[in-house]
Amino acid sequence: MKAFVFSGQGSQFPGMCKDLYDAHKEAREMCQAADRLLGFSLTDVMFNGTADDLKQTKVTQPAVFLHSVVAQRLMTIETPNMVAGHSLGEFSALVACGALRFEDALLLVSARAQAMQAACEANPGTMAAVLGLPDEKVEEICKSQESGVVVAANFNCPGQVVISGETEAVDAICPVMKEAGARRALRLPVGGAFHSPLMQPAAEDLKAAILKTEFRKPFCPIYQNVTAQAETEPEIIRVNLVKQLTAPVRWTQSVQQMIADGATEFYEFGPGDVLKGLIRKINPDVTVG
C-alpha cells in the first residue's frame, strides 16, 4: 500500500518550485492562482527571494504548501491508499486525499501562518531539539518542571523529540535533559513555541477560518498529527486541525500506525526530504521514495 507524506515548515529554500513551474503548464497555473488568491506574488519570493525573504510569516507556510501540492499533482504515481503531513504538511495531505480544495487549503494555510505569528508576538517562546532520550523520558521531564510552560512538541523519530514553550523554561530544561542522558539538547532557530499551549490564540483564530471552509469526505484516510490514527470524517478532521496548533506532532506514532495498517511504500512531497530520513529511522524495512 502506498502512503503519501508531506513536508512541514523549515523545508523551504530559495528557488523552490521554479523547476516545476518552468517545465509544466499545470504548475504555472497553480502558482499563478496562488498569487491571485493571496494578493501578492508568492512565486516571486519563492523563485527570486533570499532565505531571509522566505522566512516571512506570510510567505513560508504558503510557499511550502504550494510546492508540496504542485509536486504531488505532477507525479505519475497512482493515487495513495493513505496520507499524512508533518504539522503544516497536514494541509497538503488534505488536498491530496480530496478533503480540501487547493484554493480553500491555501487560504487556510495563509490564515494559519498569520494567526501563529500573532500568537508568537503575544506569547514569546522557543523550541529545542532533544536527541538520544526515549519519548516517555522527555515527556516525564517536561511534566516535572516548574519553571514555566514547556512540553514535548514533535515526536519526529525514536530518539528525536522537539520540546516547546516559554524561552526561560526551555533554556532551564535543556541541562536537565542532558543530565538525564540526552546526547544533545539545543535551542532551535525558530520564532515561537509551536505546538504548545502558547499557540492557543492562534488555534482560536484558525478555528474561525476552518468553520467557514468546506471539508469533504476524503477518498483515503489521513493520519493526523494529533491522534496518529486514520481519520475520514470531515468534522473530526476539522477538530484535529485546530488541536494541532497546541498539541504535539506525533509523527513517529503516525508512521508506525500507517505501517501497521498496511503501508509498505512512502513517497514524500515538498521542498525537502527530511521525512524520508525520519521514516527510515522509524522503520528501515519500508520503501521510501
N, C-alpha and C positions, 0 to 999 in steps of 0.2 A: 504494500500500500504506500502511496505517495503522500508526503507531508510537505506543504509549502510554509516556509517561515520567513519573517520579515524583520529587517533591521530597525534599531531604535536610534534615538538621538546620540550623536557622537561619531557616527559613521560618515558624516559629510566631509567633502573635500573640494577644493577649487576645481572647476571644470566638470563637476559631476553632471552626468546625464547628457553632456554635449555630444558624445559619440552616438548615442541612441537618437538624439534629435536630428543630427546631420544625416543619419542613414535611413530613417524610417518616417514615412508620412504620418502614421498614426501617433508616433511620439511627438512630432511637431504639433499636431492638432491638440493633443492633450496638454502640452506645455503652454500653448497659446491660450487654451481655455482656462488654464490655471491663472495666467497673468490677468485675464479679463475678470475672473471671479474675485481675485484678491485685490484688484485695483492698483497694482504696481507690478513692475517687471521682475517677478521672482526669477525667471530664467536668466535675466541679465546678471543678477548677482551669482546665480549658480555657475554660469559659464565664464564670467569675467571677474567676479569678485575675489577678494583675498580670503584667507582663512578667518581673519577677524570679521570681515563682512558677513561671512556665513554663520557667525556666532550670534548675530542679531536675533532677538527672540522671534520677531515676526517672520524671519527667513528660515531658521534652522529646521523647525519641525515640518513646515510645509514642503521644504526642499527635500528632506529625506523621504517623506511620504510620496511626493510626486515621482522621484527617481524610482522608488520601490514599485509603485503601481505600474509605471511605464515599463520597467524591466520585466515584470511578470506578464503584462499584456503581450509583449513581443516574443515571449518564449513559445516554443512549439511543443513543450511537454504537455501531456494530457492533463485534464483538469485534476485537481487534488482530491484526495479522499479525506483530508483534514488539513486545517491551517492553524497557525499561531503567530503572534508577533511579540517582540520584546518591547514592553512599555508602549512608546509611540507606534511601534510596528503593528500593534493590535488593530489600528485603524486601516492600515494597508491590507491586513489579513481579512478584515470585514468586507472590504471591496472585492477581494479575490474570491470569497465564498458567496458573494451575492447578497449579503445582508445590508450593505450600504451602496448607494450610487457614488461614483467617483466624485461628482461635484459636491454632494452633501458631505461626504467624508472630508474633503479638502477644507470646506468651511468650518467643520467641527475641529479639525486639527489647528486651524488658524485661531479659532476661539480658545482652544485649549492652551496654545502657546501664550497668548496674551493674558489669560487668566493665571497661568503659572508664573509669568513674570511679575504680575501684580502681587501675587502671594509671596514671592521671593522678596519683593521690596518691603512688604508689610511685616513679614516674619523671616528675617535673615537666617540663613543656615548653610550647612555644607554637607559633604559626604566623604566617606573614606573607604578604601578597599582593605579587606582583611583576608589574608592568604594563609592557608595551612591549618585552619581550625574547622572542626565539624560544624555544620549548620546549627545544631542544637546548642553547642557551646557558645556560639556568637549570640544567639537569642538569649541564652541564660545570663550572659554578662550584661547585655543591654538592659534586661529587665531588672538587674540588681543595682544599676547605677542610680544615684540620687542627685546628680549634678545638673540635670536638665533633661530635655527630650532627646532621646537617641534610640533608634530602632533598627532592626535588620530590614533593609530595603530591597535588595536584589540578591536572590539566590541564583547565581549565574551557572555554577557547576560545582561539583564536590570540591571543597577546599577554597572556594572563591565566593565570598559574600561581601556585599557593599552595605555599609551602615549609613544612616542619615539622621540629621537632627540639628539642634542648636549648635552653633560653632564651638562654644566653650565645652559643651557636653561631648561632642565628637573628639575634640582635642584631648579631653581628660580621659576618655575611654581607650584611646589608641595604645598607650603604655600598658594598660590593664590587659588588652588583647595579647600584646607581646609577652607579658608575664605568664599568660595562660598557655603559651606555646605557639602563637601565630608567627609565621616566618616574616610577615610584613603587615603593618597596619599604618597606612599613609593616606593623608588628605588627597582628594581628587580636585582637579581644577574645574569645579562646577559652580554655578551661580546660585544654588539654592538647595534646600533639603527636600529633594523629590522623593515621592513615595513614603512620606512621613506625615504625622498629624499637622505639621506646619503648612501643608498644602490644602487644608480644609476650606479656606476661602475660594481656592481655585475649583475645588470639587463642586461647591455650590454654584459657581458661575457656569461650569461645564454642564451641570445637571439641567440648568435652564435652557441651554442650547440643545442638549440631547432631546429634551421633551418636545422640542419644536421640529425634530427631524424624523423622517420616516425610516423605520427599520423593517426589513423584510426577513422572512424565514430563510436562513442560508441553505444552500444545496448540499453542504457538508458541514460537519461540526467544526467549531472554533474552540480551541483550548485557551481559555482566558487566564491572564496573569493571576487574578485574584483567587481563583478556585483550582487551577491546574486540572480542570475537568472538561469533558466535552460539553459544549453548550449549543443549543439550536433554537431556543425560544427567544424571540426578539426582546421581550420585556426583561428577561434575566440578563441578556447581553447588555441592555441599557444600564441596568443597575450596576453590573460589574464594571462597566466603563467608568462610571462615576467613582466607585470604590477604589479603582486602580490608582487614583492620584494620591491616596493616603495609605494604601495597603502595599505590602511587598510584592515584587515581581517574582513569582515562583517559577522561574524558568527551568531549573533542574527538575522540579516535580512535573512540570508540563511535558517536557521531553520524555521523561520516564513513563508518564501515563500514555502518551501517544504511542510509544513503543509497545507498551503493554496491550494497547488496543489494536495493534497490528501494523504500525508504521515500520517500514524497512528502508525507505529511501527519503532523504530530506534534501530539499532544494531551497537555498537562501536567495532572497531577492532584496536588493538595496544597494547603497553605495559601497558597502564594505563586505567583509566575510568573517566578522567576529563570531557570528552564531555558528558557523561551520566548526570553528575550533572548540567552542563550548560543547557542541553536540558530540564531537569526537571524544571529549573528556568525560562526558556523561555516559556514553556507551560507544566504545570503539568498534563494535561489531556491525553497526548500521552503515548504510551507504550515504555519503554526504556529497551533494553536487552543487 
